[in-house]
Structures are given as structure tokens and as C-alpha cells.
Amino acid sequence: MKTILITGGAGFIGSHVVRLFVSKYPKYRIINLDNLTYAGNLENLRDIEDMPNYEFIKADIVEGLTVMEIFKTYQIDGVIHLAAESHVDRSISSPMEFVFTNIVGTVNLLNAARNAWKDSPENEKRFYHISTDEVYGSLGETGIFKETTAYDPRSPYSASKASSDHLVRAYFHTFGLPVVLSNCSNNYGSFQFPEKLIPLSINNIKHNKPIPIYGKGENIRDWLYVEDHANAIDLIYHWGINGETYNIGGNNEWQNIDLIRLLCRIMDKKLDREPGAS
């Protein structure tokens, strides 16, 4: 019997992870900690909200004393940390929100775990920090990001995630906290907040609105199906080696403009429009 705290569990990726762990591991108690900001929605979890091994807590990871109290009350054995501000454009207009949630919030969780687990054997606990490939900066025309790629964040969002990654590793090296990390490429799938490229494009095509594209749309992104990501998180949580970082990708690269053209073709067919209408 383990108690696992999943932060950001009402969000896009988090809700898929919560659903997977609640359903797959009935002997685990899953605590979903989410502040229910604009991207968090408990409707994402209606199908499992009454499961006996699931519990939701509304709280902000920026509030350090609250985080400490949760660890003490629930005797947390493991953390899967997904809670984050995660939109590049929002980070440009409001960088301090990203500093507080992504950096201060992560340190609050690290401190709470370190305090709660100080007398526990390393192999009984795990702090799993989930990050993004944005920390590596821009990829050239060829190649892929690897676990050994140097960090080169280009936005307040990616800089805040890079900072939290470094802090998690620092707690491993300095305090011996049992941690694993992963950096993922762009996720897509059900329950994604509509500001993201794929759901935004689908919605705009449906309502005959223009689709915003940066430049000529030649930026290349690797797309990872969210349920594949959740399965990878499950694998890393249970089998990852403490102190290691794992990159999770979809091996599914598209230029933005080609992806949009594909979505237009698919939506035209689904909406019974003439080919090329969108």
C-alpha cells in the first residue's frame, strides 16, 4: 500500500496520469493536488472521482506550509510532480507567475519530501519531476534532443522549468533525495486546454476562424500522444534509476504548417466540407 501525491492532476497530462494510476493500481492511494487554475478541470476526472483509492485536494504548491501539512497528514510515499505554468506566451506577459509556481512550488515540494522522508530507506520513496524539452532550446534542422543535450532555455517558461530541473538534481546530489526526472516533447490528446496548437486549430477550423501560425510555420515539433506519455511516466516511476533523466518523445516530427494542413484535411472530411475548403 503506497500513497502517491500527483500534483497538477486535474490538468491535461495530469488527469491522464491520475486515471491510469487509480485504475491500474487499486492498492495505491492516489492524492490529486491541484489549484484548479485556468488549465485545471475536475470534469477531466468524472469517471474516476468516486473510486475508493482516489482523493482530491485543492491547494497551491506555492504555499509551503500547506504542502508540508499534506505530506504529514497523508504520509506521502511518492510524488509525481506535474503542476506547472506551461504556456510560452503567458510566460512572456506574466513571468513572475512562472517563477513562483515552477520554481518556488517545486522547492516547497522538495523540502516537504526531504523532511518527511529523512529517516526512510531510499528505495521506499520517490520524487518524480516531470519537465519539458523546451529546456533544451531550439533544435537544428536535423537531430534530436538527448538526455545529454545542454540546456539552452529561450523563454521565461523554459527558463523556469530548467531552474526546477536543476533544483531537483541538486536535492539528489546534496541531500540524497531519491529523484527521477523526465523531459517530454509536445503532448496532444483529450482534455487539452484549447489555447494549445492542435485543439485551437481544430476549434478554429470548425468555426471558420483563422489559425495563428508563427512565421511561415516551418518550426518543427515532435508530437507525443498523452496516453503514451502517461504510460511512460508509469514505467519511469516504477523502474527509473534514482538521479537519472529520461527523455520521452513520440518519434513523430511535423512542421507546424504541415500539421495544420493535415488537420484541415481531416476536419473537412469530418464536417462534410469540400476538400480544401478549410
Backbone bond lengths (Angstrom), bond angles and torsions (degrees), N, CA, C in turn:
res aa  C-N    CA-C-N  psi(-1)  N-CA   C-N-CA  omega(-1)  CA-C   N-CA-C  phi
1 M - - - 1.461 - - 1.514 109.08 -
2 K 1.343 117.30 118.97 1.455 122.48 177.56 1.513 110.06 -123.77
3 T 1.321 115.30 150.96 1.456 120.69 173.35 1.516 107.85 -112.25
4 I 1.327 115.62 117.62 1.454 121.19 -177.19 1.519 109.62 -113.72
5 L 1.332 115.11 128.55 1.460 122.25 177.05 1.517 108.46 -94.88
6 I 1.323 117.13 119.29 1.463 122.08 176.21 1.517 107.60 -109.40
7 T 1.331 116.78 112.68 1.461 120.30 -179.65 1.529 109.29 -87.56
8 G 1.330 115.80 144.65 1.463 119.36 -177.61 1.507 112.87 70.74
9 G 1.328 116.59 27.29 1.458 121.18 -173.74 1.513 115.67 -74.08
10 A 1.342 118.00 -7.81 1.465 120.08 175.80 1.524 111.30 -97.85
11 G 1.327 116.49 0.57 1.453 120.66 178.89 1.519 112.22 -83.78
12 F 1.306 115.05 -172.02 1.471 121.58 -175.31 1.525 112.05 -61.06
13 I 1.318 117.81 -66.04 1.464 120.32 -179.11 1.523 110.21 -69.66
14 G 1.334 116.36 -42.20 1.457 121.05 -176.57 1.514 113.61 -57.16
15 S 1.329 117.12 -39.93 1.470 119.57 -178.38 1.530 110.92 -65.14
16 H 1.324 117.49 -35.01 1.461 120.23 177.07 1.527 111.19 -69.23
17 V 1.339 116.45 -37.24 1.464 119.99 177.94 1.528 110.50 -67.76
18 V 1.331 117.00 -44.73 1.465 121.30 178.33 1.524 109.85 -58.45
19 R 1.316 117.00 -49.04 1.476 120.73 -178.69 1.526 110.83 -59.08
20 L 1.334 117.01 -43.75 1.458 120.90 -179.22 1.528 111.11 -62.42
21 F 1.343 116.85 -47.65 1.465 119.93 -175.97 1.532 111.58 -70.43
22 V 1.328 117.95 -39.58 1.466 120.74 178.67 1.524 110.29 -62.78
23 S 1.324 117.07 -41.89 1.463 121.61 -176.44 1.527 112.45 -77.67
24 K 1.320 116.57 -39.60 1.466 121.16 -173.34 1.524 112.82 -82.28
25 Y 1.336 116.84 -28.97 1.459 120.70 -174.50 1.537 110.37 -124.32
26 P 1.336 117.16 76.75 1.468 120.10 -176.95 1.528 113.24 -63.29
27 K 1.340 117.92 -19.25 1.468 120.18 178.31 1.525 112.68 -86.45
28 Y 1.335 117.49 -6.73 1.459 120.58 173.68 1.529 108.76 -87.93
29 R 1.315 115.49 142.38 1.464 119.21 168.50 1.528 106.49 -96.31
30 I 1.319 116.85 121.39 1.457 122.29 -176.68 1.529 109.21 -104.55
31 I 1.327 115.71 118.32 1.460 122.08 177.02 1.521 108.01 -103.22
32 N 1.309 116.26 116.93 1.466 122.34 178.90 1.530 108.48 -95.62
33 L 1.340 115.91 111.85 1.471 121.61 179.30 1.523 108.66 -105.95
34 D 1.330 116.86 116.54 1.456 120.55 -178.43 1.521 108.82 -148.04
35 N 1.323 116.27 142.23 1.465 121.40 179.38 1.516 112.45 -88.20
36 L 1.338 117.12 -3.76 1.467 123.60 178.90 1.528 111.64 52.94
37 T 1.332 116.00 52.05 1.458 120.61 170.82 1.526 108.13 -75.87
38 Y 1.320 117.71 -167.28 1.464 120.70 -173.00 1.533 113.35 -55.82
39 A 1.341 117.84 -30.54 1.472 120.88 -174.75 1.527 113.02 -93.31
40 G 1.329 118.13 -6.49 1.464 121.23 -179.83 1.515 111.38 -98.19
41 N 1.319 117.25 134.89 1.461 120.50 -175.79 1.525 109.52 -149.14
42 L 1.323 117.13 115.77 1.466 120.40 -179.35 1.524 113.10 -68.03
43 E 1.332 117.39 -14.66 1.466 119.79 174.12 1.531 110.66 -60.71
44 N 1.328 116.21 -25.62 1.466 120.17 178.26 1.528 112.42 -62.33
45 L 1.344 116.41 -19.02 1.469 120.65 -172.49 1.531 112.90 -121.94
46 R 1.319 117.35 20.42 1.463 120.34 -177.81 1.532 111.81 -57.96
47 D 1.324 117.36 -32.66 1.463 120.42 -174.68 1.522 113.03 -72.87
48 I 1.348 118.26 -16.58 1.471 118.78 -178.83 1.533 112.48 -123.83
49 E 1.324 117.83 5.24 1.466 119.82 -173.14 1.534 113.15 -64.78
50 D 1.318 118.52 -21.53 1.462 120.96 -179.85 1.532 113.32 -99.19
51 M 1.302 117.02 6.54 1.465 120.16 178.81 1.530 109.24 -66.16
52 P 1.340 118.16 140.80 1.472 121.00 -173.73 1.528 114.04 -67.53
53 N 1.330 117.76 -19.75 1.469 120.03 -177.83 1.525 112.95 -101.91
54 Y 1.346 116.07 18.36 1.469 121.12 -177.76 1.524 110.76 -121.09
55 E 1.327 115.87 139.00 1.468 121.11 176.26 1.525 109.18 -145.68
56 F 1.321 115.59 140.65 1.469 120.80 179.31 1.526 110.26 -110.79
57 I 1.342 115.31 138.20 1.467 121.95 174.40 1.523 107.97 -127.61
58 K 1.313 116.08 124.88 1.476 119.69 173.91 1.520 108.37 -89.14
59 A 1.318 116.57 116.04 1.466 121.09 -179.92 1.520 108.81 -163.34
60 D 1.336 114.93 162.34 1.455 122.59 -178.60 1.528 108.95 -108.74
61 I 1.336 117.62 125.21 1.460 120.33 -178.41 1.532 112.16 -67.44
62 V 1.319 117.73 -12.07 1.470 120.96 176.68 1.535 110.51 -70.77
63 E 1.336 116.85 -21.69 1.472 121.43 -179.68 1.532 109.05 -87.70
64 G 1.317 115.31 95.86 1.458 121.98 -172.25 1.519 114.33 -59.53
65 L 1.320 117.73 -42.10 1.467 120.52 -178.60 1.525 111.03 -65.79
66 T 1.331 116.29 -36.76 1.462 120.45 177.83 1.520 110.33 -63.83
67 V 1.330 116.84 -43.54 1.462 121.31 179.21 1.531 110.48 -61.88
68 M 1.336 116.32 -44.11 1.473 120.90 177.93 1.521 110.63 -58.48
69 E 1.318 116.48 -43.27 1.463 121.23 -177.44 1.522 111.06 -66.02
70 I 1.327 117.64 -37.32 1.465 121.42 178.35 1.528 110.47 -63.53
71 F 1.328 116.65 -43.71 1.469 120.00 178.13 1.530 110.72 -61.45
72 K 1.322 115.99 -40.89 1.464 120.56 -178.58 1.528 111.39 -68.97
73 T 1.322 116.58 -44.78 1.467 121.54 -175.56 1.528 112.21 -68.87
74 Y 1.310 116.69 -41.64 1.467 120.74 -171.71 1.530 113.81 -100.12
75 Q 1.340 117.07 -1.99 1.468 120.62 178.56 1.541 110.29 51.69
76 I 1.314 114.89 59.60 1.461 121.93 -174.88 1.534 111.08 -65.18
77 D 1.339 116.11 130.67 1.463 122.16 177.43 1.525 112.90 -99.36
78 G 1.308 116.05 -27.49 1.460 119.39 -177.70 1.515 110.93 -150.33
79 V 1.331 115.72 153.26 1.465 122.13 178.49 1.524 108.69 -126.23
80 I 1.317 116.26 132.81 1.463 122.16 167.51 1.519 105.51 -117.54
81 H 1.317 115.08 105.54 1.471 121.41 -167.22 1.529 110.95 -98.80
82 L 1.333 114.67 102.13 1.464 121.74 178.48 1.526 112.94 -111.80
83 A 1.328 117.84 -15.89 1.467 120.53 -174.90 1.520 110.21 -60.82
84 A 1.320 116.34 125.06 1.466 120.22 -179.28 1.521 110.15 -168.44
85 E 1.324 114.95 151.00 1.461 120.34 162.57 1.516 105.44 -78.30
86 S 1.344 117.51 132.65 1.465 116.97 -165.52 1.522 115.46 -140.35
87 H 1.321 118.52 29.24 1.460 119.15 -179.44 1.519 109.97 -124.90
88 V 1.339 115.84 124.15 1.464 121.13 -174.58 1.525 111.41 -57.91
89 D 1.339 117.83 -47.59 1.467 120.18 -176.96 1.521 111.50 -62.83
90 R 1.315 117.30 -40.09 1.467 120.23 178.43 1.528 110.74 -65.15
91 S 1.323 116.79 -34.38 1.471 119.64 -179.72 1.518 111.80 -68.10
92 I 1.323 116.37 -27.48 1.466 120.54 178.90 1.525 110.21 -73.83
93 S 1.330 116.86 -38.07 1.470 120.30 -178.96 1.528 112.43 -84.01
94 S 1.332 117.81 -23.22 1.467 120.55 -176.79 1.529 111.09 -146.04
95 P 1.339 117.90 68.63 1.471 120.07 -173.58 1.530 114.60 -64.87
96 M 1.337 118.60 -29.39 1.465 119.82 -175.55 1.524 112.05 -65.25
97 E 1.329 118.01 -33.16 1.467 120.22 176.88 1.527 110.37 -59.63
98 F 1.316 116.12 -36.64 1.465 121.34 -178.97 1.526 110.78 -73.48
99 V 1.327 116.23 -36.14 1.468 120.16 176.51 1.527 110.17 -63.16
100 F 1.323 116.71 -46.47 1.462 120.18 -177.50 1.533 111.87 -66.44
101 T 1.324 116.97 -52.94 1.468 119.14 -175.79 1.520 112.07 -69.85
102 N 1.327 116.72 -50.02 1.459 120.47 -170.44 1.524 113.45 -78.76
103 I 1.328 116.72 -31.03 1.470 119.25 -178.78 1.528 110.64 -101.34
104 V 1.321 117.31 -60.62 1.473 120.52 -177.99 1.527 110.43 -62.51
105 G 1.325 117.38 -43.11 1.463 120.38 179.42 1.515 112.52 -60.70
106 T 1.333 116.27 -40.47 1.466 119.99 178.41 1.520 111.18 -65.56
107 V 1.340 116.66 -42.44 1.469 119.83 178.83 1.529 110.76 -64.05
108 N 1.319 118.09 -37.94 1.469 120.40 176.55 1.528 111.26 -59.72
109 L 1.328 116.85 -41.85 1.466 120.55 177.92 1.523 111.39 -67.13
110 L 1.332 116.48 -41.18 1.464 120.43 178.36 1.522 111.14 -62.11
111 N 1.333 116.44 -43.70 1.471 120.21 179.71 1.527 111.48 -64.76
112 A 1.335 115.98 -40.99 1.465 119.51 179.48 1.526 110.70 -64.94
113 A 1.337 117.12 -42.01 1.464 120.82 178.84 1.528 110.68 -65.82
114 R 1.312 116.47 -43.91 1.477 120.09 179.95 1.522 111.07 -60.75
115 N 1.322 116.15 -42.62 1.460 120.37 -179.56 1.527 111.73 -67.66
116 A 1.336 116.14 -42.14 1.469 120.45 -176.14 1.525 112.32 -74.01
117 W 1.336 117.53 -29.32 1.459 120.88 -172.07 1.531 113.23 -105.26
118 K 1.316 118.10 9.66 1.474 119.68 -171.46 1.532 113.84 -60.86
119 D 1.322 117.44 -25.16 1.468 119.90 -179.41 1.524 112.94 -107.29
120 S 1.346 116.67 11.64 1.473 120.35 -176.12 1.527 110.64 -100.29
121 P 1.330 117.70 145.83 1.471 120.56 172.99 1.530 110.08 -59.41
122 E 1.327 115.35 142.11 1.461 121.09 -176.15 1.517 112.55 -56.67
123 N 1.327 118.00 -37.37 1.461 120.37 -174.06 1.528 113.37 -77.71
124 E 1.324 117.62 -0.59 1.468 120.44 179.02 1.527 112.36 -95.85
125 K 1.328 117.59 -13.30 1.458 121.16 -175.05 1.525 109.85 -126.87
126 R 1.329 115.19 160.92 1.469 118.91 176.88 1.529 110.36 -158.00
127 F 1.332 115.19 132.94 1.469 122.65 173.41 1.531 106.70 -113.25
128 Y 1.329 115.73 112.60 1.469 121.22 -176.55 1.526 108.62 -110.18
129 H 1.320 115.22 113.77 1.469 122.30 -178.34 1.522 109.33 -101.47
130 I 1.332 116.03 124.09 1.461 121.20 -177.02 1.522 109.92 -105.28
131 S 1.325 115.63 124.44 1.458 121.40 -173.87 1.531 110.41 -125.24
132 T 1.311 116.43 -158.56 1.454 122.93 -171.03 1.520 111.17 -136.66
133 D 1.328 116.54 155.62 1.465 119.04 175.62 1.529 111.92 -76.78
134 E 1.344 116.99 -5.15 1.468 120.32 176.03 1.528 111.57 -59.87
135 V 1.345 117.19 -23.85 1.472 119.96 -178.53 1.528 111.60 -64.84
136 Y 1.341 117.22 -19.46 1.466 120.72 -177.85 1.524 112.77 -86.01
137 G 1.329 117.74 -5.96 1.457 120.30 -179.10 1.511 112.27 83.59
138 S 1.335 116.10 -145.40 1.462 121.08 -176.28 1.524 110.72 -98.38
139 L 1.328 114.10 140.07 1.458 120.59 178.07 1.521 109.05 -90.56
140 G 1.328 117.16 143.43 1.457 120.80 175.16 1.514 111.02 -68.22
141 E 1.325 115.40 -172.19 1.464 119.39 -177.82 1.529 112.02 -68.13
142 T 1.318 116.57 -23.67 1.462 119.91 177.65 1.520 109.38 -129.49
143 G 1.332 115.44 166.17 1.454 120.13 175.74 1.515 112.85 98.78
144 I 1.329 114.89 176.46 1.454 121.84 178.64 1.525 108.89 -139.17
145 F 1.321 115.55 159.79 1.465 119.71 172.36 1.530 108.90 -75.78
146 K 1.317 115.88 137.77 1.459 121.28 175.99 1.520 109.30 -120.03
147 E 1.322 115.64 167.18 1.470 119.61 178.09 1.527 112.22 -60.32
148 T 1.319 116.25 -21.30 1.476 121.04 -179.25 1.529 112.85 -96.02
149 T 1.339 118.02 -0.25 1.462 120.69 179.60 1.529 110.16 -63.22
150 A 1.325 116.44 135.77 1.471 120.77 179.30 1.527 110.71 -66.85
151 Y 1.319 115.85 144.59 1.463 120.81 177.42 1.532 110.07 -72.74
152 D 1.344 115.29 139.71 1.462 121.08 179.82 1.527 109.06 -154.09
153 P 1.344 117.82 60.51 1.467 120.38 -175.77 1.528 111.87 -63.22
154 R 1.352 115.74 144.31 1.462 120.75 -174.03 1.525 113.73 -119.72
155 S 1.314 118.84 -0.33 1.475 121.65 -179.02 1.521 108.63 -140.39
156 P 1.348 118.42 161.94 1.463 119.33 174.70 1.531 112.47 -56.15
157 Y 1.336 116.91 -35.66 1.464 119.51 177.60 1.522 111.26 -61.80
158 S 1.336 116.58 -54.37 1.463 119.24 -176.71 1.524 111.57 -66.70
159 A 1.336 116.97 -32.59 1.468 119.96 177.13 1.525 110.87 -66.22
160 S 1.339 116.94 -38.53 1.469 119.84 179.23 1.520 110.91 -68.76
161 K 1.332 117.38 -36.67 1.466 119.75 177.46 1.533 110.98 -71.17
162 A 1.329 117.14 -37.89 1.460 120.06 175.89 1.524 110.42 -61.32
163 S 1.334 116.47 -41.40 1.464 121.07 178.47 1.522 111.06 -60.88
164 S 1.328 116.43 -45.13 1.467 119.44 -179.43 1.523 110.91 -66.51
165 D 1.332 117.81 -36.71 1.467 120.79 176.17 1.530 110.64 -58.90
166 H 1.334 115.57 -47.57 1.468 120.26 -178.92 1.531 111.25 -63.22
167 L 1.309 116.70 -38.27 1.466 119.99 179.67 1.528 111.40 -66.55
168 V 1.326 116.86 -39.90 1.467 119.87 177.84 1.533 109.71 -62.01
169 R 1.329 116.80 -44.16 1.469 119.58 178.08 1.529 110.96 -65.03
170 A 1.327 116.11 -37.02 1.468 119.62 179.41 1.524 111.28 -63.05
171 Y 1.339 117.50 -37.56 1.468 120.29 178.77 1.526 110.94 -69.78
172 F 1.324 116.81 -28.43 1.468 120.18 174.41 1.526 110.20 -68.22
173 H 1.327 116.48 -49.28 1.463 120.47 -175.71 1.532 112.44 -74.53
174 T 1.334 116.95 -36.83 1.465 120.41 -175.62 1.526 112.76 -83.10
175 F 1.322 116.21 -43.75 1.464 120.35 -172.52 1.532 113.41 -112.30
176 G 1.325 117.19 -4.37 1.465 119.08 -179.06 1.514 113.54 73.39
177 L 1.345 117.67 19.77 1.470 119.94 179.27 1.528 108.95 -66.18
178 P 1.334 118.57 130.56 1.472 121.07 -178.73 1.530 111.38 -73.95
179 V 1.321 116.73 103.06 1.467 121.08 -175.04 1.516 110.74 -125.46
180 V 1.330 115.60 152.61 1.457 123.70 163.97 1.523 107.19 -134.41
181 L 1.320 116.36 155.37 1.459 121.59 -179.99 1.521 109.34 -132.90
182 S 1.331 115.42 155.22 1.466 119.62 169.04 1.516 109.18 -142.50
183 N 1.325 114.66 148.08 1.465 122.19 176.41 1.521 107.26 -121.54
184 C 1.325 116.38 125.20 1.466 120.17 -173.35 1.520 111.33 -114.38
185 S 1.333 115.09 159.85 1.459 120.40 172.97 1.535 109.58 -86.75
186 N 1.335 117.22 -170.20 1.463 121.81 -172.99 1.523 111.89 -66.42
187 N 1.319 116.63 123.31 1.466 121.48 178.40 1.532 111.27 -87.43
188 Y 1.327 115.43 151.36 1.462 120.87 171.04 1.518 108.21 -144.50
189 G 1.329 116.64 158.10 1.455 120.64 178.31 1.512 111.61 144.84
190 S 1.332 115.50 -169.81 1.469 120.89 -174.89 1.521 111.96 -66.85
191 F 1.312 115.44 149.26 1.467 125.99 177.63 1.533 113.44 73.56
192 Q 1.345 117.46 12.26 1.467 118.29 179.39 1.518 110.10 -73.55
193 F 1.353 115.56 138.83 1.464 120.20 -178.64 1.530 109.38 -63.64
194 P 1.336 117.85 136.83 1.470 120.45 -169.09 1.527 116.15 -69.32
195 E 1.322 119.85 -0.69 1.464 119.89 175.71 1.529 111.40 -78.45
196 K 1.334 118.38 -16.51 1.452 122.45 -177.48 1.532 110.39 -76.23
197 L 1.337 116.18 159.11 1.464 121.28 -167.23 1.523 114.19 -57.21
198 I 1.336 118.25 -51.01 1.466 119.28 -173.93 1.533 112.37 -68.15
199 P 1.357 119.93 -52.27 1.470 117.61 178.82 1.531 112.80 -65.34
200 L 1.333 117.63 -34.13 1.470 120.19 177.26 1.525 110.29 -62.89
201 S 1.325 115.85 -44.45 1.465 119.87 -179.13 1.523 111.11 -64.82
202 I 1.332 117.02 -43.65 1.471 120.67 179.64 1.528 110.24 -60.91
203 N 1.332 115.88 -44.41 1.463 120.05 -179.31 1.534 111.11 -64.53
204 N 1.337 116.88 -41.67 1.464 120.10 -179.22 1.522 111.80 -68.96
205 I 1.335 117.14 -37.96 1.465 120.12 176.09 1.525 109.33 -61.96
206 K 1.311 115.78 -44.61 1.472 121.02 -178.39 1.526 111.56 -58.78
207 H 1.351 115.93 -37.02 1.473 120.36 -175.74 1.529 112.81 -105.27
208 N 1.327 115.91 17.86 1.467 121.52 176.65 1.525 113.34 55.74
209 K 1.325 115.66 41.91 1.459 121.00 177.63 1.529 109.72 -106.42
210 P 1.341 117.48 155.09 1.472 119.61 176.87 1.531 111.02 -64.76
211 I 1.321 115.99 152.01 1.468 122.10 178.33 1.526 108.56 -106.26
212 P 1.324 118.14 120.63 1.472 119.41 -179.52 1.523 111.89 -72.17
213 I 1.325 116.62 129.82 1.464 123.11 179.52 1.530 108.27 -128.67
214 Y 1.329 117.03 132.70 1.464 120.35 174.50 1.529 109.51 -73.64
215 G 1.351 116.81 127.91 1.460 121.19 176.35 1.514 111.29 58.07
216 K 1.337 115.53 -130.81 1.463 121.14 179.93 1.525 111.84 -95.52
217 G 1.323 116.75 5.26 1.461 119.92 179.84 1.508 113.20 76.62
218 E 1.332 116.01 22.33 1.471 119.59 -175.81 1.526 113.28 -90.23
219 N 1.344 117.24 -4.10 1.471 119.86 176.60 1.525 109.39 -61.90
220 I 1.328 115.59 138.14 1.469 120.78 -177.90 1.526 109.53 -103.78
221 R 1.313 116.07 133.39 1.466 121.91 177.43 1.527 109.40 -128.32
222 D 1.318 114.82 143.68 1.466 120.54 172.24 1.524 107.68 -93.34
223 W 1.328 117.03 129.44 1.460 121.23 -175.77 1.520 111.40 -108.18
224 L 1.321 114.82 129.95 1.467 123.50 -174.97 1.528 108.86 -120.05
225 Y 1.330 116.79 121.61 1.468 120.71 178.85 1.525 108.99 -66.71
226 V 1.328 116.72 132.35 1.461 121.66 -169.60 1.531 112.81 -61.03
227 E 1.337 118.13 -34.07 1.471 119.07 179.00 1.526 111.55 -71.56
228 D 1.336 116.79 -31.10 1.465 119.52 172.49 1.532 110.08 -64.86
229 H 1.330 115.75 -39.92 1.472 120.28 178.22 1.526 110.45 -63.21
230 A 1.332 117.11 -43.71 1.468 120.55 179.32 1.528 111.03 -60.54
231 N 1.329 117.16 -40.10 1.462 120.49 177.76 1.526 111.58 -65.81
232 A 1.333 116.44 -37.11 1.466 120.26 177.01 1.527 110.66 -66.24
233 I 1.331 116.96 -39.14 1.469 121.19 177.16 1.523 110.69 -61.62
234 D 1.310 116.33 -42.78 1.467 121.69 175.87 1.531 110.30 -57.15
235 L 1.315 116.50 -46.86 1.470 121.97 -178.59 1.532 111.17 -63.09
236 I 1.337 116.44 -46.85 1.467 120.09 -178.11 1.525 111.04 -67.95
237 Y 1.328 117.18 -39.68 1.469 119.41 -179.96 1.526 110.41 -59.05
238 H 1.304 116.99 -42.37 1.461 120.20 -174.66 1.526 114.07 -88.33
239 W 1.329 117.80 -26.42 1.462 119.37 -171.57 1.524 114.35 -125.03
240 G 1.319 117.60 -5.18 1.466 119.82 179.60 1.521 112.03 -65.58
241 I 1.330 115.68 157.15 1.467 122.31 -179.96 1.521 108.69 -96.86
242 N 1.322 116.56 131.03 1.461 120.27 -178.30 1.526 111.41 -54.07
243 G 1.336 114.84 135.77 1.455 121.45 179.60 1.513 114.10 88.55
244 E 1.344 117.33 -8.62 1.463 120.33 -176.35 1.532 111.70 -91.27
245 T 1.335 114.41 156.07 1.462 123.02 174.75 1.523 108.73 -116.55
246 Y 1.334 116.18 140.13 1.462 121.39 -178.69 1.529 109.34 -127.77
247 N 1.334 116.19 127.54 1.460 120.36 174.72 1.524 109.75 -89.18
248 I 1.323 116.51 132.45 1.465 122.54 179.89 1.524 107.79 -116.85
249 G 1.323 116.47 117.40 1.463 121.42 178.78 1.515 110.98 -128.98
250 G 1.332 115.66 170.74 1.461 120.65 179.12 1.510 113.50 -102.10
251 N 1.367 117.19 -4.41 1.468 121.80 -173.92 1.533 109.12 49.45
252 N 1.334 114.77 48.13 1.463 121.61 -167.24 1.529 108.91 -147.12
253 E 1.337 115.67 68.42 1.466 120.54 -173.34 1.530 111.96 -88.45
254 W 1.334 114.65 137.53 1.462 121.67 178.59 1.522 109.08 -139.42
255 Q 1.342 116.76 142.01 1.454 119.74 163.06 1.525 107.33 -69.79
256 N 1.324 116.77 142.02 1.466 119.49 -178.18 1.526 112.09 -53.81
257 I 1.334 117.48 -43.57 1.454 119.99 -176.16 1.533 111.55 -66.09
258 D 1.339 117.05 -35.67 1.470 119.83 178.18 1.525 111.19 -69.65
259 L 1.333 116.15 -36.76 1.460 120.10 176.81 1.525 110.40 -63.76
260 I 1.338 116.96 -43.14 1.466 120.65 179.19 1.525 110.87 -62.75
261 R 1.332 116.27 -41.71 1.473 119.34 178.30 1.523 111.09 -62.17
262 L 1.333 116.74 -39.41 1.464 120.35 176.79 1.529 110.58 -62.13
263 L 1.344 116.78 -45.92 1.466 120.64 179.14 1.530 110.72 -60.90
264 C 1.327 116.99 -39.04 1.467 120.31 178.14 1.527 110.70 -61.84
265 R 1.335 116.76 -43.78 1.472 119.74 179.97 1.522 111.30 -63.78
266 I 1.337 115.90 -44.00 1.471 119.92 -179.09 1.526 110.89 -64.77
267 M 1.338 116.06 -44.51 1.465 119.92 -177.53 1.526 111.54 -68.78
268 D 1.337 117.57 -37.32 1.468 119.27 176.14 1.523 110.95 -57.92
269 K 1.336 116.15 -41.20 1.467 120.50 179.83 1.528 110.27 -67.25
270 K 1.334 116.65 -43.66 1.469 120.27 -177.79 1.527 111.78 -68.35
271 L 1.330 116.92 -31.31 1.459 121.33 -177.27 1.528 112.34 -95.20
272 D 1.339 116.20 7.59 1.470 122.15 -179.73 1.521 111.89 56.45
273 R 1.320 116.21 38.97 1.449 121.02 175.25 1.523 109.64 -93.57
274 E 1.322 115.46 162.83 1.460 119.99 174.91 1.529 109.08 -62.87
275 P 1.355 118.30 142.97 1.467 119.80 175.84 1.526 110.36 -55.66
276 G 1.327 115.62 130.67 1.465 120.17 -179.07 1.518 114.18 86.62
277 A 1.336 117.85 -0.57 1.470 120.26 -176.49 1.529 112.26 -62.77
278 S 1.318 116.05 -31.87 1.460 118.62 -178.19 1.518 112.28 -91.09
